[in-house]
């Protein structure tokens, strides 16, 4: 049996794997490129997304349940091509992640009470960041865009039972 929190994280990963141009997003990341609790930026994995579970607060409600507020961070990295500006691509990454989690597959809605993006940053990683031996598939004038976006997810479980809504 999986806790509600684990089910939420699994849904998030599945929804992030839908980020492809074919599905109407600006970036191609997709299946097999979403990681959990691994820094895709530090490991030089391109393209990729990482899901980080940061903190969770808990409070008992009047009905005897536990209202949980989970903060997750999504870290994204893609190569920039076709003369695009890294800031434009970073903002597209933020948009893709937000759209995938808030407007994507509604199965996440069955597990949560609310989801809201609460912080976001974009970054440009210099071409010297990744060893040249590991980037033979990228053009020599490539740039890398990164983005992180934090989400607050509120969900409720039975008091003392993280397996039951």
JOHUWO-V381988 format. One line per field, one symbol per residue. phi: phi as a letter, one per 40 degrees, with the letter a starting at -180 (. if undefined). A space follows every 10 residues. Layout:
# JOHUWO-V381988
phi = ???
This chain:
# JOHUWO-V381988
phi = .bccdccccc ccccccccca cdcgccbbbg dgbbbbfbcc cccgcbcabb bbccbabbac bccgcbcbbb bbbbbbaacb bfgccccccc cccdcccccc ccbcdccccc bbcabacbaa ababbccccb ddccbccccc bcbbbbabab bbbbabbccg bccbc
